[in-house]
Amino acid sequence: MMLRALLIAALAALPCAAMAEEPVSVMIVGDFHMSNPGHDIHNMTADDMLAPKRQAEIAAVTDSLAKFHPTLVAVEWPADVTDQRYDAYVKGTLAPSHNEVVQLGFRLARTTGLKSVAGIDVDGDFPYDAVDAYAKAHGGSEILAAANTEIEAFVKKQDALLASGSVGGVLRFLNDPALIKDGNGFYRSTLRIGGGTEQPGAALLTQWYKRNFLICANLVQRAKPGDRVVVFYGSGHTFLLRQCVSEMPGYRLVEANDYLPN
């Protein structure tokens, strides 16, 4: 009876202990590929991010985000690669890089005096070919064509914004909550591709969600109560990462556009 009473008392105290912990504040900054790797189905074309004009714009972005006072910066590279390259970056031995991880993540971390950067990326399958093949064989190509046309228009708008504006302006565009919500439509539309026991669209969506859950798992396993985290990730991941953070007990989502410059 005494053991049972102690167990009940301990369980009753758990909510109070959880409430006493400071929340983890997380800002998801959806970004674009600054080094033009061409790994996606649709790819934005960035100009020279090492040019003086772009360097000034990137500095304006990281200086603005520094006002959030991050205690942790997380980026779209694996942990081992991130550790090695950030150490070289701080020492001044890393070769000049156009990559957004270096330009945004490493720069912000160094600006705010952080000794490390969290690499939280996880590779994953994206079985689009199976979806495309099924659509072609079963008369569903118009579904994918319509979705891809929308994405291509979206990418061209980013190109135009960057050409006529600033890095900060493009980031503000990409991190508009309404735009992020609409942008998830492409992934959902793949659910229309399939039938019966053959469901390539659902399989693609499952793999996409799995990858993003694993990324989010790396994030929450690294963060501590009271941390203020800035996460830099390709904008296609923003919807699911925001959802994961928003639904995570003890976490608070912070809007990037409350800090990003124009």
Secondary structure, 3 states (H helix, E strand, C coil): CHHHHHHHHHHHHHHHHHHHCCCEEEEEEEECCCCCCCCCCCCCCCCCCCCHHHHHHHHHHHHHHHHHCCCEEEECCCHHHHHHHHHHHHHCCCCCCCCHHHHHHHHHHHHCCCCCCEECCCCCCCCHHHHHHHHHHCCCHHHHHHHHHHHHHHHHHHHHHHHHCCHHHHHHHHCCHHHHHHHCHHHHHHHHCCECCECHHHHHHHHHHHHHHHHHHHHHHHCCCCCEEEEEEEHHHHHHHHHHHHHCCCEEEECHHHCCCC
